[in-house]
């Protein structure tokens, strides 16, 4: 119970920081003559974030903690020694796991169910970083075990994994902005930046399914999924297929899941689950 209270206090502290940064960004965007924040959408984004973090906390306690205990009980985990560089290696490997999870979230519709909400806004700002689904931590939809499970078998304390993962997400908050153009060349080469992530949130032909990185853009460069903003064309934010046209948080969260269920039922075809979100059986017939 004490750990939950501590976690809630930390979340509240971050909330104050995020709200302050959104206020600052809004002022910068207005001065730059760019679209500022939509108040209703921002409130919906913040509410979705509260629901997401609440589900995430339960998931970590019930699933991640239980998995770590089970692995330890059966003697399946490795024993690692903690040094400063150990934490660095864990952080880097965890970021690769996030990249892998992120690819699947875009390529398979059962995972897109929980990720679509994050891409459905026609804006791009710090508030969109908070726009998350309470379904995301649930393994059935969010495949979050990709980010967590390997570390249980490596013998890494799940509290260390949770802390480093939150640092990863904290970094990602800052790349959701149009207030910053390009950063120094060396930084753009190694790290994910607002420039790279703007492309990821675009729905144009050259912007779909690229730049999946969390912190390190090197994964996209290595695996051929990187697109430079200068080569991406004019960026239009949002999703073209089944766009979300409401600020009702629960509709935002569950609309794609409801549509997936109806699509499978109507077509009597379960393959919709693991194919691309825009897939249909007619594509196979064309081939």
Legacy VTK file of the C-alpha trace (Angstrom):
# vtk DataFile Version 3.0
C-alpha trace
ASCII
DATASET POLYDATA
POINTS 287 float
0.000 0.000 0.000
2.858 2.346 0.848
4.448 1.746 -2.575
1.148 2.637 -4.281
0.924 5.892 -2.288
4.512 6.754 -3.242
3.756 6.023 -6.902
0.662 8.249 -6.817
2.643 11.096 -5.249
5.299 10.798 -7.944
2.627 10.819 -10.667
1.065 13.940 -9.121
4.483 15.605 -9.086
5.063 14.793 -12.745
1.547 16.055 -13.478
2.444 19.518 -12.183
5.583 19.507 -14.333
3.688 18.404 -17.457
0.936 20.999 -17.034
3.543 23.750 -16.577
5.368 22.648 -19.728
2.129 22.545 -21.728
1.338 26.106 -20.619
4.821 27.188 -21.743
4.544 25.372 -25.087
1.144 26.906 -25.778
2.608 30.402 -25.356
5.546 29.552 -27.649
3.248 28.153 -30.360
1.094 31.285 -30.253
4.184 33.488 -30.640
5.338 31.322 -33.570
1.942 31.701 -35.243
1.206 27.965 -35.069
-1.956 26.180 -33.956
-2.185 26.355 -30.169
-3.832 23.924 -27.779
-7.448 22.844 -28.066
-8.720 23.084 -24.486
-11.324 20.302 -24.703
-8.952 17.904 -26.392
-6.200 18.676 -23.886
-8.530 17.942 -20.963
-9.507 14.650 -22.645
-5.821 13.822 -23.140
-5.092 14.448 -19.475
-8.040 12.307 -18.374
-6.925 9.457 -20.631
-3.454 9.704 -19.076
-4.865 9.378 -15.550
-6.824 6.267 -16.575
-3.771 4.836 -18.348
-1.407 5.311 -15.406
-3.986 3.836 -13.018
-4.252 0.690 -15.145
-0.482 0.644 -15.565
0.066 0.702 -11.794
-2.286 -2.260 -11.314
-0.580 -4.122 -14.178
2.884 -3.613 -12.683
1.798 -4.770 -9.225
-0.338 -7.746 -10.288
1.389 -8.999 -13.437
4.992 -7.774 -13.492
5.535 -8.342 -9.783
3.888 -11.782 -9.972
5.997 -12.776 -12.985
9.203 -11.704 -11.255
8.220 -13.683 -8.139
7.334 -16.781 -10.193
10.611 -16.686 -12.125
12.595 -16.255 -8.918
10.670 -19.035 -7.154
11.489 -21.499 -9.948
15.119 -20.414 -10.140
14.832 -19.394 -13.791
16.411 -15.976 -13.534
20.039 -15.026 -14.049
21.946 -13.319 -11.269
23.343 -9.955 -12.250
25.593 -7.569 -10.372
24.520 -3.935 -10.335
27.055 -1.334 -11.448
26.450 2.072 -13.009
26.984 0.603 -16.458
24.500 -2.182 -15.670
21.719 0.391 -15.458
22.867 1.939 -18.744
22.761 -1.450 -20.500
19.329 -2.218 -19.025
18.045 1.156 -20.217
19.385 0.596 -23.754
18.014 -2.952 -23.992
14.670 -1.830 -22.615
14.524 0.903 -25.244
15.063 -1.728 -27.943
12.224 -3.767 -26.420
10.047 -0.654 -26.566
10.955 -0.184 -30.248
9.928 -3.785 -30.953
6.655 -3.338 -29.045
5.995 -0.097 -30.921
6.469 -1.773 -34.311
3.944 -4.460 -33.391
1.518 -1.802 -32.122
1.467 -0.317 -35.627
1.590 -3.546 -37.631
-1.018 -5.714 -35.873
-4.534 -4.525 -35.243
-5.026 -6.227 -31.879
-2.218 -4.004 -30.567
-3.295 -0.948 -32.592
-6.525 -1.104 -30.573
-4.672 0.382 -27.607
-2.277 2.618 -29.552
-4.566 4.310 -32.058
-5.793 6.853 -29.515
-2.267 8.246 -29.245
-2.154 8.923 -32.998
-5.743 10.049 -33.478
-5.252 13.716 -32.597
-4.950 16.242 -35.417
-2.588 18.231 -33.206
0.956 17.542 -32.083
2.030 18.917 -28.733
2.986 17.890 -25.210
-0.674 17.170 -24.487
-0.702 14.443 -27.144
2.089 12.673 -25.247
-0.446 12.151 -22.443
-3.088 10.815 -24.833
-2.942 7.110 -23.945
-5.303 4.159 -23.558
-6.085 2.298 -20.354
-5.982 -0.836 -22.545
-2.264 -0.349 -23.285
-0.880 -2.114 -20.187
-3.165 -5.138 -20.693
-1.110 -7.918 -22.367
-3.985 -8.915 -24.657
-3.900 -5.508 -26.363
-0.720 -3.701 -25.436
1.743 -6.640 -25.480
3.512 -4.749 -22.711
5.149 -8.009 -21.660
7.673 -7.422 -24.469
9.006 -4.493 -22.440
8.854 -6.292 -19.079
9.204 -10.084 -19.383
12.845 -10.331 -20.583
14.058 -8.549 -17.473
12.308 -10.974 -15.137
14.365 -13.810 -16.617
17.511 -11.683 -16.523
16.974 -11.259 -12.794
16.536 -7.486 -12.881
14.489 -6.136 -9.986
11.116 -5.165 -11.467
11.249 -1.895 -9.517
14.446 -0.996 -11.399
12.752 -1.892 -14.682
9.728 0.230 -13.761
11.907 3.226 -12.842
13.961 3.065 -16.046
10.829 2.596 -18.154
9.260 5.684 -16.589
12.449 7.607 -17.418
12.100 6.389 -21.007
8.499 7.637 -21.170
9.501 10.896 -19.459
12.026 11.536 -22.243
9.381 10.767 -24.866
7.100 13.470 -23.458
9.527 16.128 -24.681
9.642 14.931 -28.296
5.916 15.644 -28.786
6.272 19.266 -29.845
6.362 21.606 -32.837
7.949 24.383 -30.778
11.433 22.937 -31.364
12.820 22.545 -34.875
16.033 20.532 -35.303
18.609 19.810 -32.616
22.405 19.475 -33.152
23.349 16.988 -35.883
25.059 14.521 -33.526
21.990 14.451 -31.276
19.627 13.904 -34.221
21.850 11.031 -35.344
21.628 9.067 -32.085
18.495 10.135 -30.236
14.818 10.423 -31.027
13.927 14.096 -31.365
10.840 16.251 -32.029
11.864 16.324 -35.700
11.902 12.514 -35.958
8.759 12.022 -33.920
6.731 14.543 -35.897
7.194 12.268 -38.903
6.053 9.276 -36.860
2.782 11.028 -36.022
2.103 12.025 -39.620
-0.446 10.204 -41.760
0.968 11.071 -45.184
2.219 8.392 -47.563
5.886 8.896 -46.608
5.110 9.169 -42.891
3.237 5.928 -42.194
4.944 3.206 -40.134
8.343 4.769 -39.485
10.467 6.267 -36.684
9.250 3.917 -33.951
12.035 4.848 -31.542
11.505 5.678 -27.897
14.810 7.285 -26.905
17.388 6.021 -29.433
16.654 6.586 -33.121
19.512 4.202 -33.956
17.041 1.269 -33.952
15.158 2.788 -36.881
18.376 3.594 -38.690
19.601 0.008 -38.211
16.366 -1.700 -39.294
15.448 0.569 -42.195
12.408 2.276 -40.671
13.897 5.771 -40.421
12.515 8.731 -42.386
14.071 12.183 -42.096
11.608 15.041 -41.620
13.178 16.859 -44.570
12.224 13.936 -46.824
8.750 13.342 -45.377
6.815 16.095 -47.121
4.169 18.225 -45.442
3.124 16.506 -42.227
-0.569 16.060 -41.552
-1.293 14.720 -38.067
-3.928 12.175 -37.141
-5.170 8.932 -38.718
-6.954 8.596 -42.050
-8.527 5.214 -41.435
-11.408 5.334 -38.928
-10.525 8.798 -37.533
-11.611 9.735 -34.013
-13.992 12.690 -34.063
-14.778 13.143 -30.371
-13.259 14.251 -27.085
-15.274 11.699 -25.143
-12.480 9.796 -23.406
-14.234 6.436 -23.314
-15.183 6.622 -26.984
-11.579 7.533 -27.787
-10.363 4.487 -25.862
-12.873 1.814 -26.870
-14.033 2.842 -30.365
-11.300 0.931 -32.225
-11.826 -2.185 -30.102
-15.565 -2.102 -30.808
-14.922 -1.664 -34.527
-12.469 -4.597 -34.544
-14.990 -6.884 -32.843
-17.739 -5.843 -35.270
-15.416 -6.310 -38.265
-14.433 -9.830 -37.197
-18.063 -10.751 -36.491
-19.379 -9.268 -39.738
-16.722 -10.910 -41.927
-16.357 -14.103 -39.870
-12.582 -13.701 -40.216
-10.320 -13.706 -37.161
-7.269 -12.794 -39.255
-8.113 -9.135 -38.725
-6.532 -9.550 -35.290
-2.943 -9.990 -36.456
-2.896 -8.188 -39.788
-2.148 -4.517 -40.384
-4.913 -2.156 -39.124
-5.783 -1.266 -42.736
-5.777 -4.883 -43.958
-8.722 -6.629 -45.570
-9.036 -10.132 -47.154
-9.348 -8.507 -50.581
-5.639 -7.671 -50.395
-4.817 -11.377 -50.383
-7.026 -11.946 -53.412
-5.190 -9.165 -55.279
-1.914 -10.990 -54.686
LINES 1 288
287 0 1 2 3 4 5 6 7 8 9 10 11 12 13 14 15 16 17 18 19 20 21 22 23 24 25 26 27 28 29 30 31 32 33 34 35 36 37 38 39 40 41 42 43 44 45 46 47 48 49 50 51 52 53 54 55 56 57 58 59 60 61 62 63 64 65 66 67 68 69 70 71 72 73 74 75 76 77 78 79 80 81 82 83 84 85 86 87 88 89 90 91 92 93 94 95 96 97 98 99 100 101 102 103 104 105 106 107 108 109 110 111 112 113 114 115 116 117 118 119 120 121 122 123 124 125 126 127 128 129 130 131 132 133 134 135 136 137 138 139 140 141 142 143 144 145 146 147 148 149 150 151 152 153 154 155 156 157 158 159 160 161 162 163 164 165 166 167 168 169 170 171 172 173 174 175 176 177 178 179 180 181 182 183 184 185 186 187 188 189 190 191 192 193 194 195 196 197 198 199 200 201 202 203 204 205 206 207 208 209 210 211 212 213 214 215 216 217 218 219 220 221 222 223 224 225 226 227 228 229 230 231 232 233 234 235 236 237 238 239 240 241 242 243 244 245 246 247 248 249 250 251 252 253 254 255 256 257 258 259 260 261 262 263 264 265 266 267 268 269 270 271 272 273 274 275 276 277 278 279 280 281 282 283 284 285 286
